[in-house]
């Protein structure tokens, strides 16, 4: 999948990490001066942003996990990844 606004193989930016917070019983994205709770599908997307999977591979995996139409999943994944790149939480 080629999209000029997205890294080919997204990964968390330096200083950003995904962590399961037992107190909140939720995945949280930790970055300097920010804690963002990653609920539901967002945590599934972020857990796959490890720099080894392409955006297309992430979409394919999630379509299987959620037994959903790939085109619907793709739109949601791309929108979220663009938002994370704009916030400098994901890099190539």
N, C-alpha and C positions, 0 to 999 in steps of 0.2 A: 504494500500500500504506500503510495507516494503522496505526501501532503506537505507542502512547503512550510506549514506552520507547526509541524510536529517532528520530533526527532525520529529517525528510522527505528531505533531500538531504545525506547525511553528507559531512563533509570532515575532514581532519586538524586537530587542535587547534593553536592558535598555539604555536609553538616545537617542533612535531613535524613531522618530514619523513621521507619514504620515499626511501631511497637504495640504489643497487646498489653493493655492496661487492665490488670485484674480487678482493680478497684472499680473502674467504670464498666468492666466486662465488655470492653470494646477496643477495636483497633484505633490507634491515634497516630497521626503524622506529627512528628516532633521536628521543629526547626528553630533556629535562634529566635527567641521572643514570641514563638507561636506554638500552640497546640491545637491541632485540628482533628476532631473526631471523624473517623472514616467509617460511615455506617453502610451496612448492606453491600450492594454491588461495588461501591467505591473502594472498600477494603479489598475485594477480589481483584479489581483493576490494579490497585497500587501494589498488591503482593506480587503481581506479575511484571511490574516495571523494574526489572533487575538488570537491564542492559543486554540480556541475551535474547529476549523475545522481540520480534517485530510487532508493530501495531496490529498487523493482520493476524499474527499468531495469537496475540492476546484476545482479539475478537473471536477467532475460531474456538479457542478454549472456553471462553465465556458463553458462547452460543451452545456448547455442549453442556456446561455446568448448569445453565439456566433453562435448557431446552427451549430456546427462543430463536426467533428468526434472526439470521446473521445481520441483515440490513438494519434492523431495529437496534441490535446490540452495537453495531458499528457506529451509528450516529451518536449514541450515548457515550461510548468510549472516546470517540474523537472529541466530542464537546468537553468531556471532563479533562482529557489530556491537554487540550489547548488551554483550558483554565489553569491547570497546574503549571504549564510552561510559562504562561503569562505571570503567574505569581512566583516564578523562579524556584519552584519546588521540584521540577523535573528538568533533566538535561539529556543531551544526546550521548 
